[in-house]
Amino acid sequence: MKSTWLVRFLCVVAVAGAVFTMLGCNAFTPERQRMRSQTVRDDLDHMTDDVDWLLFLNRPSIAYDETIHY
């Protein structure tokens, strides 16, 4: 019974250590938050381009005639 609790405790300590190592001490600084929000904005901008590429909307239609000038 004691060994089960010891194993559970060691697992919790290992997971907590891994989380703190990945986040680091400066995980929530204003600079990091600004970088995160900029990355999200850039990804959302690129998402529209990606959807257009997937739907072949980034190329002119075959019905488009370049010789006609309006």
Secondary structure, 3 states (H helix, E strand, C coil): CHHHHHHHHHHHHHHHHHHHHHHCCCCCCHHHHHHHHHHHHHHHHHHHHHHHHHCCCCCCCCCCCCCCCC
